[in-house]
Amino acid sequence: MVSLQRPIQSMPDFVKKALIEAGLMDAYNYRPPYQRNDYLSWINRAKPQKTKHTRLNQMLDELSTGDRYMNMQYKAK
């Protein structure tokens, strides 16, 4: 069990739906727990729905390419 220092975020239904529809749930689950939690926290903190969807789309893009995390270079271990 991995212990995160930040509060654990729940996945909103619209995020889960988008991950499934894009076929990226495995890519999401492959990321380390802190990255999954950071993505959800970042999306959940947005107030306007438009911002939530913009952030969601960035997460989906980064998961699909596999080489970015929160707009930074990422190389899976």
C-alpha positions as CSV (number, residue, x, y, z in Angstrom):
1,M,0.0,0.0,0.0
2,V,1.4,3.4,-1.0
3,S,1.0,6.3,1.4
4,L,0.4,9.7,-0.2
5,Q,1.0,12.9,1.7
6,R,-1.8,14.8,-0.1
7,P,-5.4,14.0,0.5
8,I,-6.6,11.1,-1.7
9,Q,-8.9,12.4,-4.4
10,S,-12.0,10.6,-5.7
11,M,-12.5,10.2,-9.4
12,P,-15.5,12.1,-10.8
13,D,-17.8,10.1,-13.0
14,F,-17.0,12.3,-16.0
15,V,-13.3,11.6,-15.7
16,K,-13.9,7.8,-15.4
17,K,-16.2,8.0,-18.4
18,A,-13.6,9.9,-20.5
19,L,-10.8,7.5,-19.6
20,I,-13.0,4.5,-20.6
21,E,-14.2,6.1,-23.8
22,A,-10.6,7.0,-24.8
23,G,-9.3,3.5,-23.9
24,L,-6.9,5.1,-21.4
25,M,-7.9,3.5,-18.1
26,D,-4.9,1.1,-18.2
27,A,-2.5,3.9,-19.0
28,Y,-4.0,5.9,-16.1
29,N,-3.7,2.9,-13.7
30,Y,-0.1,2.3,-14.8
31,R,0.9,5.7,-13.6
32,P,2.2,5.9,-10.0
33,P,-0.4,6.7,-7.3
34,Y,0.9,10.2,-6.7
35,Q,0.5,11.1,-10.4
36,R,-3.1,9.7,-10.5
37,N,-3.9,11.7,-7.3
38,D,-2.3,14.9,-8.6
39,Y,-4.3,14.7,-11.9
40,L,-7.6,14.2,-10.0
41,S,-6.8,17.0,-7.5
42,W,-5.9,19.4,-10.3
43,I,-9.1,18.6,-12.2
44,N,-11.2,18.7,-9.0
45,R,-9.8,22.1,-7.9
46,A,-11.0,23.9,-11.1
47,K,-14.2,25.9,-10.6
48,P,-15.6,26.4,-14.1
49,Q,-16.6,23.3,-16.0
50,K,-14.7,24.5,-19.0
51,T,-11.5,24.5,-17.0
52,K,-12.2,21.0,-15.6
53,H,-12.6,19.7,-19.2
54,T,-9.5,21.6,-20.4
55,R,-7.5,19.9,-17.7
56,L,-9.1,16.6,-18.4
57,N,-8.2,16.8,-22.0
58,Q,-4.6,17.6,-21.1
59,M,-4.5,14.6,-18.9
60,L,-5.9,12.4,-21.6
61,D,-3.4,13.7,-24.1
62,E,-0.5,13.1,-21.7
63,L,-1.7,9.6,-21.0
64,S,-2.1,8.8,-24.7
65,T,1.4,9.8,-25.5
66,G,2.9,8.5,-22.3
67,D,5.8,10.9,-22.2
68,R,4.3,13.8,-20.2
69,Y,3.1,14.4,-16.7
70,M,1.5,17.7,-15.7
71,N,3.1,19.3,-18.8
72,M,6.6,18.0,-17.8
73,Q,8.7,15.3,-19.4
74,Y,7.9,11.9,-18.0
75,K,9.6,8.5,-18.7
76,A,7.9,5.5,-17.3
77,K,10.1,3.2,-15.2
